[in-house]
């Protein structure tokens, strides 16, 4: 299989070549449009006294100009898509080099009260979310964030299969991502759905037939005038009748036009995304279920969305004064277009929300598929229900570069608790986050940063970062106790993998030692599974009292008056602490 970076470089080169060809086509069409316009203007001027010939020239010229304009518009859209695809591949190469901190970090999704999100840098600058997020649609970004925070242990295999399949479709994912990036949302999906559901129809059904009859009569009037059957002045009389009829609905049409103007581009782009979903072949159950949700008995969802977008565009043409006067005067266009829009709303507003949801699902899950594609050396955990809750080889932190990180093997059984000691900067906190991240990734359905992994699904809960709050008038120690109380309450009803980092830091060493020991004993008595990191070596003595407790450590050595860390997870208790050495080394003491 081609390496991700090689693929991105190849795609980037191909799209740059395609962009050059597209730019040349746009230039040619621009010249042709100008020639048609000038030729038509000259023909009308030359035959101005022979008005029947001049009208024919004008009609032919306008038709040719509109055909060229349509082609020009289509190629301009293609140009925008190619430019977006170039950005997609440039971004992937930049992210591969570690340059991703300018991207959306999802700070708004941070929640200190969540089970783990604040402790493991799930959101924020340099976060996991910032690293994997490729969404462009606001609702998709929220869906991705909620997926990372879900702490859900059911249907993992279904999610694994879906993510794995998406990872094998890099070209499809990139096109979908590029189309989504071109959506300029002025109104959120929630607001659109609310507007559709509360919309009140104002065009009577009979007006559809009135507009058809009126338009037919208008064409008959033009023909009659052309062949000198009636006087040309009758055209203006008939036009005033049309404007009078349309004027009765002017205010409500204006309101509809103003509301729809902000959503027509959204429906156009969503139609393209729906088309991509409809025309792709999926094998995994979850993706097929989502694909089936946008199937309609009559037409494809993409066609239905596209038709609505065209109807909104047609109504938007009323902003051109000439088209508005002529269109309404002879064809009652405002009434006809409004009726088309209202008919669509009444037919489909009950299912639009489901189709929006499918679009955002694929946008969010494409980020997960993209992450999987970018890490071909990661493995999908084998879901088991045996004594080993987590059994991994070469487990590493997913945000650390492969050449820099030190991977470790970890095997922890159900209802087993590890006490991890170690010198400052020896790697305890990074190890805790490594285990946390891989549990979160496994629950989502992502591959984990390891060479092998079997896993018995369990929810995660952590206490690694606590702060005091001036707003809540709570001290650091009280905040920490509140967090620990939250953990105790949660494990009473549901099994959790508990990860703690140096608990009870807000009290004196004697209280801390006694309190920490009692808290760990309570967790063990509750049949909890987890890891606690501590500098308090006295806590390690519990291993002699409780069989569920196992001691591990990270070591540091002083070689040639310099500290050296191997960041390796070892059985036993740390004997080498380094605080005094560092204080002397930095000439603090």
N, C-alpha and C positions, 0 to 999 in steps of 0.2 A: 504493500500500500504506500502511495506517495505521502511523504512527510508533509504536515500542515504548512510549514513555511514555504516549501517548494511549490505547493499548490497555490498559495496566496500570491507568490511572485509571478507564477505563470498566468493566473487570472488577471493580475494587475497589468501585465504586459499586453494580454489579449484585449482588455477593455480600453486601454489607451490607444491601441491601433483602431479599434472599432469607433472610438470617439472622433478620431481624425477623419474617418470616412463619413461619419454623420455630420460633422461640421461642414464638410465639402457639399453634402447634399442640401443642407440648410442654405448655404450661400447660393447654390444654383436656383433653388426654389424662390429665394428672395428676388433674384434677378428676373425670373420668369413672371412673378407676380407684378413686378414693376412694369415689364413690357406689356402685359395684358392690360393693366390699368391705363397706360399711356395710349395703347392702340385703341382701346374702347373710347377713351376721351376724345381722341383725334377723329374716330369714326363718327361719333355723335356730333362733333363740331362740323365736320365736313358735310354730313347729310342732315344738318339741323332743319333745313327748310322742307325736307322730305321726312316728316315726323314718323311715318310708319316704318320706314327703313331704319331711322334712328332708334326707334324702340326695339326693333329686332337686334340691332347691334348692341344696344344696352343690355338686353336680356342675355344674349350669348356671352357678352363680356363679363357680366355679373356671375353667370354660371361657371365660366372658366376660372374666374378669380376665386370663387368660393371653393371649387375643387382643389385648386392649388393651395388655398388657405387651409383646407382640411388636411391635406398632405403635410403642409408645413407644421401645423399644430401637432400632428401625430409624430413627426420626426423630432420636434422639439421635446415632446414627452419622452421619446426614446433617448434623446440626448441627456435629459435630466436623470433618467434611470441609469444610464451608463456612468454618468458622473457619480451617482450615489453608490454604484457598485465599485467604482475606483476607490471611493472613500472607505467603503467596507473593508476592502483588502489592505489598504494603507493602514487602517486602524488595527487590523489583526497583526500585521507585521510589527507595528509600534508596541502593541500590548505584549507580543512575544519577547520584545526587548525590555520589558518591564515598565514601559511608559503608559500608564493608565490612570494616573492620579488626577488627570484633568477631566475625567469622565464623571457622570452622575454617581455619587456615592450613596445615594438613598438615605441621607441624614434624617430625612423626615420620618423614616421608618424605625429609627432607634427607639427602644422602649426599655427603660431601666427595670420595669416590672416583668418583662418577658422571661421565659424560662432560661434563655441562654444568649439572646442576640447581642446584648451589650458586652458581655464577658468575653466573647470570642471574636470581636471585630467583624461581625457579620455585615454591619453598615458603617458608612463614614469613609474618610480618606484612607486609602490603602486597604480597603475592606474586601471581603470575598464577593459581596454584591457588586462593588465597583469593578472587580476583576472579570466577572462573568456576564454582567448585564449587557445585552445587545438590543433591548427593547426600545421602541420609539414612541409607541402609543401609551398615553398616561395610564389607561386601564391595564395594559399589559405589564407595565412596570410595577403597578400595585399587585397584580396577580403573581409576578415573579417573587416579589418581596414576601407576600403571604405564603407562597410555596416554601420559601426558605425558613419561615417562622412556624410552619404548620405543626412540627413535632408529631407527625402522623406515622404510625407504624403498620397500618393496614395497606393492602394492595401494592406493596413495594415492587413485586415482580412485574405487575402491569406497567408501572412507571418506568422500571428498568428497560423493559422491552420497547416502550415508546421512545425513550431517550436514546437508546442504542440505535433504533431505526433512523431517527432524525439525524444522528451523528454520521450516518452513511450517505446522507443527501446534502453535501456541502453546497453544490450549485443551486439547488432548490432553496435551501435555507438562505443563501446570500441574496437571491432574487427577492424572496419574501421580505427579508430585512430591508433591502434597498427600497422596495415599494412602500413599506411601512414608514420609512424615514422621510418620505416625500409628503406624508400627510400633515397638513397644517391644521391643527385642531383649534378652532375658535370656540367651539361649543363641545363640552364633554359628552361622552356616550350617554351618561346618566341624564343629562339635560335634554338630549335629543329624544331619548325614549320617553321621558316625561312629557315633552312637547307633543310627540305623536299620540300618546295615550290620552291627552287632555284636549286634543284638537277638536274644534267644532266646525262642521261643514257649513258653508254658506251659499254654495252654488246649487240651485235646484237641479234635479236630474233632467228635467225637460230642456234645460239650457244647452245640453250636449247636442240635441237634435236641432234646436234653434240655431246654434252656431254653424252646424253642417248645412242647413237650408240657406242661411244667410250667406255663407261662403259661396255656395253654388250660384245664388242669384248674383253675387258680386262678379263672379267669372262670366256669367251671361251678360252682365252690363258691359264689361270690358270688350267682349266679343261684339256686342251690338254697336258700341261706339266705334270700334275698329272698322267695321263694315258700314259705317254711316247709317245705321238703322235708327239710332237716337242721337241726340245732341251730346257733345262732350261734357257740357255743364251738368248733366244728370249724374255724372261720376261724383261730383262734389256734394250733390244733394244726398245721394245714397251713402256717402262716407259720413256725413253728419248724422244720419240715422244710426249707423254703426257705433259712432262715438257716443251718442246719447244712450244707447242700450248698455254699452260697456261702462259708462259713467255712473250708472246706478250701483255698481259693485266696486267703484274705484278705491274707496277707503279700505275695504276688507282685502282687496287684492294687494294694495300697498303693504298692509300688515303681513300678509302671507309672504310677499316678496322679501320683505325685510327679515323675516324669521328664517326663510329658506336659504337666503343668500349666504348665511354663515355655515350651512351644513352640506351644500351641494358638492364641494370638493371632498369632504369626508366620505360621502356615499360613493363618489367616483373611485377613490383609492380603495375603499373597502370592497368595492366590486372586483377590483383587480386582485385583491388578497383572497377573496372568496373563490375567484376563478383558479388561482394557484392551488388552493386546497382541493377543489373539485376535480382538477385534472391530474392530480398526483395519485399514484398507486401506493396504498399503505397496507401493511401486513399485520402490524401489532394491533391488539384488541382495542386499546385505549384510543389510538389515532383513528381507527375505523369507526368507532362509536362517535367521535367528534365529527368526523367527516359526514356521517349519516345524518347528523343533526341539521345540516344545511341543505339536505335534499328536499326538493319540493315535488308535489304531484304534477305540476304543470310545467314550470320553467326552472332553470337553474337559479340558485340564489344570487349568483353573480350577475345574471341577466336581469333579474328583478331589481337588484340594487342599481345596475347600470341604467335601466329604464327610468328609475326615479331620478337619478342624477341628470339624465337628459331632459326630463320634464322640468326640473328645477332650472336647468340652463336655459330652456326655452322661455320660461317665465322671466328670467333675468334679462333677456333681450329687450324687454320693455324699457330698459334704462336708455336705450338708443331712441331718441325722440322721433326720428324719421320712421323707424320700424314700429314704434308704439302707435303713431298716428295712422299709418297705412295699415298695419296689422289689425288694429282694433276697429278702424273705420270700415274695412272690407271683409275681415275674417273673424272678428270678435276673439282675437287671440288670447287676451287676458282671461276671458271666461273659459275658453277651451282649455288653456294650460292649467288654470286653477282647478277645473273639473278633473283633469287627468291626475293632478297631484293629490287631490282629495280622495279620488277613487283608489289610488295606491295606498294612501294612509289607512283608509277603512279596511282594505283587503289584507294588509301585511303588518299593521302595527303590533299585533299580538305576538308575532314571532321574531321581530327585529332584534329584541334583546338577546334571544338565543343565538342568533347569527353573529351579533357583536361579540358575544362571549366566546364563540368558537374562534373568531379572528384573534382575539386577545390571548386565548389559550395557546394557539400555535406560535404567536409572537413571543410569549413567555417561554414556552418549552423549546423553541429554537435556540434560546440562550443556553439551555441545559444541554441540548444536542451539540451546540458549538463548543461548549466546554469539554464535552466528551471527545469530540473530534480532535481538539487541540492537545489532548493528553492520551495518546494511544498506548502509553505504558501503564496507565491506571487500570485497575481491575474492578469489575462489578462484584460486589460481595455475594458469596453463596449464602442464601438464606437457609438457616438451619434452626432446629429447635432441640439443641442438646445441652450438655453441661457447660460447654464453652460459650459464654455470651459473646466474647470477641476473641478471635484467633487470627492474628495478622503476622505477616512477614514484611519487614522493611517498610513499616508505616512511617509516613512523612507528612509534613505540613504542606498543604496544597498551595500556599502563597509564597513558599520559599523556593528559590531556584534549585534545580536538581543537583547542580555541581557544588552548591553551598550547604545544602541541608544534610543532616545526619539522620538516617532512618533507623528505626528500632523495631524489634519484634515484641509483640505484646500478646499475652494470653491471659485472659481474666475470666474466671468462671462465674456463673450466676451466684449471687449472694456472697460474693467475695469482695473484700475491701483492701485496696493498696494504700499504704502510707509511704509517701515519697519524700525523702530528705535530700539535701544537697547544698553545696556552697552557693553563694550569690553568683548570679549570671551563669550557672552551670547548665541551665536548660530546663528547669522544672516547669516554669510557667508556659514555655513554648510547648513542652510535652503535653501539658494539660489541654492546651488549645488544639494540639494535633489530634489527640483522642476525640475531643469534642467535635471538631470539624468533620472528622471521618464518620462519626455517628450521625451527625446531621446530614452529611452527603449520602450515607447509606439509606437513611430513612426517606430522603427525597427520591431516591432511585438513581443517583449518580454513581459513577465508578469512584473508588477511593484511591488515595495516594498510597499504594502498597503493591507488592508483587503478588501477594495472595491474601485473601480475606474470607473468613466465614463469620457469620453474624446472626445472632438471635435477636430480632428487632426489639428495641426498647426505647422509650422516650428519654430525652436528656433534660437535666436540670443542673444549673451551676450557681456557684457563688464565688466569683473571682475578683469582681470589682464592686466596691461599695463606697459611697461618698456621703458626707453630711449634706444637709439641705437647709439653707437659710430660709427658703420659702416655706418649707413644711415645719420649720423650727425643730428639726431633728438632728441629733448629734451623729457622728460617724458610728459610734458603738450601737446606738439605737437602730440606725439604718441596717447595720449588719445583723442585729438580732431579729429585726423584721424579716430580713431575707431568709435567715435560718428557720424562722417560724413558718414562713411560706413553704420551704422545702419539706419540713416535717408534716405539715398539713397535706401536701400533695401526695406524699408517699403512703399515706394512710389508705388511699383508695386505688392508686395506680402505681405499678412498678416503674421506677426511673433509674437511669444511670446517673449517679450523683458525682459531680466534680467540684471540689472545694480547694481554694488556694489560701493558705495561711489564715484560718478563721480566728475570730476574736482578737483581731489586731488592736482593737480600740480599748483594751484593758491591760492591767499590769501582768507581768510574766507569770506570777503564781496563779492568779485567777485564770489566765489564759490556759495554762497547763491543765488545771483541774477541769475547767469548762470544756476544753477541746476533747479531753479524754471521755468525759461523760457524754458529750454529743456524739462522738464516734461510736461509743458503746450503744447508744440509743439507736443509731442507724443500723448497726449490726443486728441488734435485737429485732429491728423491723424487717430483717432479711433484705436489706438494701445492698446494692452493688455500686461500686464507685472507686474514686481515687481522691485522696487528700494530700496536698503538698504542704510541708511545714519545715520550719527551722528548729522546731522544738523536738529534740532527740528523745525526750522523756516519753513522748507519745508513742514511740516505737515499742515501748515495753508491753503494749497491749497485745502484741503478737504472741507473747508467752501465755496470755490469759485466754485469748479467743482464737480459735482455729481459722476463722474467716479472715483474719487480718494477716497480710503479707507485707513485709518491708522491702522497699526498693530505694535506690538512690542514684544521684548523678554526682560525679566526682570532679575534683579540680586538683591539679598538681602544680607545685612551684618548682620550676626547672630553670636554673641559672638566674634566679631572682626575677622570674617572670611567671605569670599565671598561664596555665594551659588547660583547656577544656576539651574533652573528647565527646561530650554530649551523648554518651551511651548509657542506656537504661540497664542498671545492674541490680542483682539481688543482694539485699543486705541493708546496712545502715551507713550513712555517710560519716566519715571520721574527720575529713579535712574541711574545716570552715575557713573562710578567707576574709572576713570583715576586717580583722586587725591588720592583716597584711595589706589590704587595699588602703586603709587609713594611713599606714606608714608610707606606702608607695606614693601616695598623692600628697604626702607631707602635711596631712591634717593633724596627725598626732606625732 
